[in-house]
Amino acid sequence: MPDVKPEEHFSSDYREARSRFVSAVKQAGGALSKLELSTAEAGCELFTDIAWFGHESPERVLLIVSGVHGVEGFAGSAVKLAALNSLPTLGSDMALVVIHALNPYGMANLRRFNGNNVDLNRNFHFSRDGWQGVPEGYAALDKFFNPPRPPSFDLFYLRAFLAWARFGNACVRQAVTGGQYHYPKGLYFGGNSLEPEASGYIAWLQGSSLLNVDKLMVVDFHTGLGRFGEQSLFLRASPDRREDLSRKLGVAVTPSKTESKTMGYHHGGGSSGVYRRLFNGGELTCLTVEYGTYHGLRMLHALRAENQYHHYGDQDLDHWSKQNLKEAFCPGSKDWQRRVVTQGSDLIERSVNYISKPD
């Protein structure tokens, strides 16, 4: 097979990304299954595709996930294509499981949220109490975050400066990104119950053999946080556990102090909580991977405009708000794309080596 440049693994739209992923899995000899999402508004069939390589009842598993945030899935898809084109060697007791586009609607429609305007990474709760609450300051900022009209030139950066001056950076960042359960048309809405994507994925996990294995490592790919093209690895664990994983992977896991500065907020209902809640096996490692793109205000501007257009526009994917959102979370820069694919495929190989080693 001819060499493919890293950036050439990026696809132009969801259909192309899915088609390339399915073809790559078949060529690499993996078993394919899919979770279908019935969404009449999508304009095309939507699936979360699942590839399985290795042992059917493994003891050690590497689970690769991407596309929880829709439009962020283009980067995850590219990384997976690169990895599948040069599949790491698996031990006899191992499996590699690859989840493509957990939020296919968002990926197909250049949204970070799903067809119900829900941020799936704020939706994975296990009790009714989870889908409640609004961060402090969100109500006062609602008209700024979620104007009830199509996007237009409305002095966004001046209004943002005034909001930051009034409420403070920490309050605004927590309000906008922490997740809220009261404004269904607003940014970062976490829903009122499990969304079809979340419930379908949970059901699939519970029906699989993954939740009782000796060693499960989950690597979840995202974009948006951090410096442009820079890979950050987040692990919710003690400093000793982070340092141990850094040493064994051979790549730095972000220290808690740096993580707090980079993230700047906390939230509930994250997809990683599902594994912690359901896993009954031995060792569980949930690693969140971020590839930095642009400054936070630019990201907020893109999210705000696309959300306005989603609710009050005509859904044209060529609209500037849609294209701005895609650029915000999947830059067209060839350098950025090369760095993401190179770092991401290397991380997958390192992760396979990590779960292969004796405890």
C-alpha positions as CSV (number, residue, x, y, z in Angstrom):
1,M,0.0,0.0,0.0
2,P,1.5,3.4,-0.9
3,D,2.5,5.8,1.9
4,V,-0.2,8.2,3.0
5,K,0.7,11.6,4.4
6,P,-0.7,12.0,8.0
7,E,-2.9,14.9,6.9
8,E,-4.5,12.8,4.2
9,H,-6.3,10.7,6.8
10,F,-8.6,13.6,7.4
11,S,-12.0,13.4,5.8
12,S,-14.2,16.2,4.4
13,D,-17.5,15.0,5.9
14,Y,-19.1,12.3,8.1
15,R,-20.0,10.1,5.2
16,E,-16.5,10.0,3.8
17,A,-15.0,9.4,7.3
18,R,-17.4,6.6,8.0
19,S,-16.8,4.9,4.6
20,R,-13.0,5.1,5.0
21,F,-13.2,3.7,8.5
22,V,-15.4,0.8,7.5
23,S,-13.1,0.0,4.6
24,A,-9.9,0.2,6.8
25,V,-11.4,-2.1,9.4
26,K,-12.3,-4.7,6.7
27,Q,-8.9,-4.5,5.2
28,A,-7.2,-4.9,8.5
29,G,-9.4,-8.0,9.3
30,G,-11.5,-6.6,12.1
31,A,-15.0,-7.5,13.0
32,L,-17.6,-4.7,12.5
33,S,-20.8,-3.9,14.3
34,K,-22.8,-0.7,14.5
35,L,-25.3,1.2,16.7
36,E,-27.9,2.9,14.5
37,L,-29.2,6.3,15.4
38,S,-32.7,7.2,14.1
39,T,-32.7,10.9,13.4
40,A,-35.0,12.1,10.7
41,E,-33.4,15.6,10.5
42,A,-29.9,14.2,9.7
43,G,-30.3,13.8,6.0
44,C,-28.3,10.6,6.0
45,E,-28.0,7.3,7.9
46,L,-26.2,7.8,11.1
47,F,-24.2,5.0,12.9
48,T,-21.7,4.6,15.6
49,D,-19.4,2.0,14.1
50,I,-17.5,-0.5,16.3
51,A,-14.4,-2.4,15.2
52,W,-13.1,-5.3,17.2
53,F,-9.6,-6.8,16.7
54,G,-8.1,-9.7,18.6
55,H,-9.6,-12.1,21.1
56,E,-13.4,-12.4,21.4
57,S,-13.1,-12.9,25.2
58,P,-10.0,-10.9,26.0
59,E,-8.2,-10.4,29.3
60,R,-6.6,-7.1,28.2
61,V,-8.4,-4.4,26.1
62,L,-7.6,-1.1,24.6
63,L,-10.8,0.8,23.8
64,I,-10.4,3.8,21.5
65,V,-13.3,6.3,21.4
66,S,-13.9,9.6,19.5
67,G,-16.6,11.8,18.3
68,V,-18.4,12.3,21.7
69,H,-18.5,15.9,20.6
70,G,-19.5,15.4,17.0
71,V,-17.4,17.8,15.0
72,E,-14.3,16.9,17.1
73,G,-14.7,13.4,15.6
74,F,-12.8,14.3,12.4
75,A,-9.5,14.3,14.3
76,G,-10.3,11.1,16.1
77,S,-11.3,9.5,12.8
78,A,-8.1,10.5,11.1
79,V,-6.0,9.1,14.0
80,K,-7.8,5.8,13.8
81,L,-7.3,5.5,10.1
82,A,-3.6,6.0,10.5
83,A,-3.5,3.4,13.3
84,L,-5.6,0.9,11.3
85,N,-3.3,1.3,8.3
86,S,-0.4,0.1,10.5
87,L,-2.2,-2.0,13.1
88,P,-0.2,-2.7,16.2
89,T,0.5,-6.3,17.1
90,L,-1.8,-7.7,19.7
91,G,-1.0,-10.3,22.3
92,S,-3.0,-13.6,22.3
93,D,-5.1,-12.5,25.3
94,M,-5.8,-8.9,24.0
95,A,-8.4,-7.0,22.0
96,L,-8.4,-3.6,20.4
97,V,-11.8,-2.1,20.2
98,V,-12.4,1.1,18.2
99,I,-15.5,3.3,18.4
100,H,-16.1,5.6,15.5
101,A,-18.4,8.7,16.0
102,L,-20.2,8.3,19.3
103,N,-22.2,11.4,18.2
104,P,-22.7,10.8,14.5
105,Y,-25.3,13.5,14.2
106,G,-22.9,16.2,15.4
107,M,-20.2,15.0,13.1
108,A,-22.6,14.9,10.1
109,N,-24.1,18.3,10.8
110,L,-20.9,20.1,12.0
111,R,-22.2,20.4,15.6
112,R,-20.6,19.7,18.9
113,F,-24.0,18.7,20.3
114,N,-26.5,16.1,19.1
115,G,-29.8,16.4,17.3
116,N,-31.5,17.4,20.6
117,N,-28.9,20.0,21.3
118,V,-27.4,17.9,24.1
119,D,-23.8,17.8,25.0
120,L,-23.3,14.0,25.4
121,N,-20.3,14.6,27.6
122,R,-22.7,16.2,30.2
123,N,-25.4,13.5,29.7
124,F,-24.0,10.2,31.1
125,H,-25.8,10.2,34.5
126,F,-27.2,7.3,36.3
127,S,-29.9,9.0,38.5
128,R,-32.6,11.6,37.9
129,D,-30.6,14.0,40.2
130,G,-27.9,14.1,37.6
131,W,-29.9,16.0,35.0
132,Q,-30.4,19.1,37.2
133,G,-28.8,22.3,37.9
134,V,-27.3,25.4,36.3
135,P,-23.8,26.8,37.0
136,E,-23.7,30.0,38.9
137,G,-23.9,33.0,36.5
138,Y,-25.4,31.1,33.6
139,A,-28.9,32.7,34.0
140,A,-27.4,36.2,34.0
141,L,-25.4,35.3,30.9
142,D,-28.0,33.4,29.0
143,K,-29.0,36.3,26.6
144,F,-25.3,36.7,25.8
145,F,-24.6,33.0,25.4
146,N,-27.8,32.1,23.5
147,P,-29.3,35.0,21.6
148,P,-32.7,33.9,20.2
149,R,-32.0,34.9,16.6
150,P,-29.8,34.0,13.6
151,P,-26.1,34.8,14.1
152,S,-24.9,38.2,13.0
153,F,-22.3,40.9,13.8
154,D,-23.4,41.9,17.3
155,L,-20.2,43.1,19.0
156,F,-19.5,39.7,20.5
157,Y,-16.0,40.5,21.6
158,L,-17.0,43.7,23.3
159,R,-19.9,42.0,25.1
160,A,-17.6,39.1,26.1
161,F,-15.1,41.6,27.6
162,L,-17.9,43.2,29.6
163,A,-19.1,39.8,30.8
164,W,-15.6,38.8,31.9
165,A,-15.2,42.2,33.7
166,R,-18.5,41.8,35.5
167,F,-18.3,38.1,36.5
168,G,-14.7,37.2,36.3
169,N,-12.9,34.6,34.2
170,A,-13.4,31.6,36.4
171,C,-17.2,32.2,36.7
172,V,-17.7,32.7,33.0
173,R,-15.7,29.7,32.0
174,Q,-17.5,27.5,34.5
175,A,-20.9,28.9,33.5
176,V,-20.4,28.3,29.8
177,T,-18.7,24.9,29.8
178,G,-19.7,23.3,33.1
179,G,-22.9,21.9,31.7
180,Q,-26.5,23.1,32.4
181,Y,-29.9,21.3,32.6
182,H,-32.4,24.2,32.3
183,Y,-32.0,25.9,28.9
184,P,-32.7,23.3,26.2
185,K,-31.6,25.7,23.4
186,G,-28.5,26.8,25.3
187,L,-24.9,26.0,25.0
188,Y,-23.7,22.8,26.9
189,F,-27.2,21.6,27.6
190,G,-26.9,18.2,29.3
191,G,-30.5,16.9,28.6
192,N,-33.2,15.7,30.8
193,S,-32.5,12.0,30.6
194,L,-30.1,9.6,28.8
195,E,-29.9,10.5,25.1
196,P,-30.2,7.7,22.5
197,E,-26.5,7.8,21.8
198,A,-25.7,7.4,25.5
199,S,-28.2,4.7,26.3
200,G,-27.3,2.7,23.2
201,Y,-23.6,2.9,24.0
202,I,-24.2,1.8,27.7
203,A,-26.4,-1.1,26.5
204,W,-23.6,-2.2,24.1
205,L,-21.0,-2.0,26.8
206,Q,-23.1,-4.1,29.2
207,G,-23.6,-6.7,26.5
208,S,-19.9,-6.9,25.7
209,S,-17.1,-8.7,27.5
210,L,-15.2,-5.5,28.3
211,L,-16.5,-4.7,31.8
212,N,-14.9,-7.8,33.5
213,V,-11.5,-7.9,31.9
214,D,-8.2,-7.9,33.9
215,K,-7.0,-4.7,32.3
216,L,-9.1,-2.1,30.4
217,M,-7.6,1.1,29.0
218,V,-9.9,3.7,27.5
219,V,-8.4,6.4,25.3
220,D,-11.0,9.1,24.4
221,F,-9.9,11.6,21.7
222,H,-11.0,15.3,21.8
223,T,-10.0,18.6,20.3
224,G,-10.1,22.2,21.4
225,L,-8.2,22.5,24.7
226,G,-4.6,23.5,24.9
227,R,-2.0,25.1,22.6
228,F,-2.4,24.7,18.8
229,G,-1.5,21.2,17.8
230,E,-0.2,20.2,21.2
231,Q,-1.3,16.9,22.7
232,S,-2.5,16.9,26.4
233,L,-3.3,13.7,28.3
234,F,-5.7,14.0,31.2
235,L,-6.1,11.3,33.8
236,R,-8.4,11.6,36.9
237,A,-6.1,9.9,39.4
238,S,-3.5,10.5,42.1
239,P,-0.2,12.1,41.2
240,D,1.6,8.8,41.8
241,R,-0.7,7.1,39.3
242,R,-0.2,9.8,36.7
243,E,3.6,9.6,37.1
244,D,3.5,5.8,36.8
245,L,1.4,5.9,33.7
246,S,3.7,8.6,32.2
247,R,6.7,6.4,32.8
248,K,5.1,3.3,31.3
249,L,3.6,5.0,28.3
250,G,6.8,7.0,27.7
251,V,4.8,10.2,27.1
252,A,3.8,12.9,29.7
253,V,0.4,12.7,31.4
254,T,-0.7,16.3,32.4
255,P,-0.1,17.1,36.1
256,S,-3.2,18.0,38.1
257,K,-2.1,21.7,38.5
258,T,-1.6,22.1,34.7
259,E,-4.8,20.2,34.0
260,S,-6.8,22.6,36.2
261,K,-5.3,25.6,34.5
262,T,-6.0,24.2,31.0
263,M,-9.5,22.9,31.7
264,G,-10.6,25.8,33.9
265,Y,-13.9,24.2,34.8
266,H,-15.4,21.0,36.2
267,H,-18.5,19.1,35.0
268,G,-20.6,16.0,35.6
269,G,-22.1,13.5,33.2
270,G,-18.9,12.7,31.3
271,S,-18.7,9.6,29.3
272,S,-15.6,8.4,31.2
273,G,-17.8,8.0,34.3
274,V,-19.6,5.2,32.6
275,Y,-16.5,2.9,32.7
276,R,-15.9,3.8,36.3
277,R,-19.5,3.0,37.2
278,L,-19.8,-0.2,35.3
279,F,-16.4,-1.8,35.3
280,N,-16.1,-4.9,37.5
281,G,-12.7,-6.1,36.4
282,G,-9.1,-5.5,37.5
283,E,-7.3,-2.4,36.4
284,L,-9.1,0.5,34.7
285,T,-7.4,3.5,33.0
286,C,-9.5,6.2,31.4
287,L,-7.3,8.7,29.5
288,T,-8.7,11.8,27.9
289,V,-6.7,13.2,25.0
290,E,-7.0,16.8,23.8
291,Y,-5.4,18.5,20.8
292,G,-5.3,22.2,21.2
293,T,-6.7,24.5,18.6
294,Y,-7.6,28.2,19.2
295,H,-8.1,30.7,22.0
296,G,-11.1,30.2,24.2
297,L,-13.0,33.4,23.1
298,R,-12.7,32.3,19.5
299,M,-14.1,28.9,20.4
300,L,-17.0,30.5,22.3
301,H,-17.7,32.8,19.4
302,A,-17.9,29.8,17.0
303,L,-20.0,27.7,19.4
304,R,-22.4,30.6,20.0
305,A,-22.9,31.4,16.3
306,E,-23.4,27.8,15.3
307,N,-25.9,27.2,18.1
308,Q,-27.9,30.3,16.9
309,Y,-27.8,29.0,13.4
310,H,-28.9,25.5,14.4
311,H,-32.0,26.9,16.1
312,Y,-32.8,29.9,13.9
313,G,-31.1,29.2,10.5
314,D,-31.7,26.9,7.6
315,Q,-29.1,24.2,8.4
316,D,-26.9,24.8,5.3
317,L,-23.5,23.2,6.1
318,D,-21.7,25.8,4.0
319,H,-22.9,28.6,6.2
320,W,-20.1,30.6,7.8
321,S,-21.1,29.6,11.3
322,K,-20.9,25.8,10.5
323,Q,-17.5,26.2,8.8
324,N,-16.2,28.4,11.6
325,L,-17.1,25.7,14.1
326,K,-15.4,23.0,12.1
327,E,-12.3,25.2,11.8
328,A,-12.4,25.8,15.6
329,F,-12.4,22.1,16.4
330,C,-10.7,20.7,13.3
331,P,-8.4,23.3,11.8
332,G,-7.6,23.1,8.1
333,S,-3.9,23.7,8.9
334,K,-1.9,20.8,7.4
335,D,0.7,21.3,10.1
336,W,-2.0,20.9,12.8
337,Q,-3.4,17.8,11.1
338,R,0.1,16.2,10.7
339,R,0.8,16.8,14.4
340,V,-2.5,15.3,15.5
341,V,-2.2,12.2,13.4
342,T,1.4,11.6,14.2
343,Q,1.0,12.1,18.0
344,G,-2.3,10.2,18.1
345,S,-1.2,7.1,16.2
346,D,2.0,7.0,18.3
347,L,-0.1,7.2,21.5
348,I,-2.3,4.2,20.3
349,E,0.8,2.1,19.7
350,R,2.2,3.1,23.1
351,S,-1.1,2.2,24.7
352,V,-1.1,-1.2,23.1
353,N,2.4,-1.8,24.4
354,Y,1.3,-0.6,27.9
355,I,-1.6,-3.1,28.2
356,S,0.6,-5.8,26.8
357,K,3.1,-5.6,29.7
358,P,2.7,-7.8,32.8
359,D,1.2,-6.0,35.8
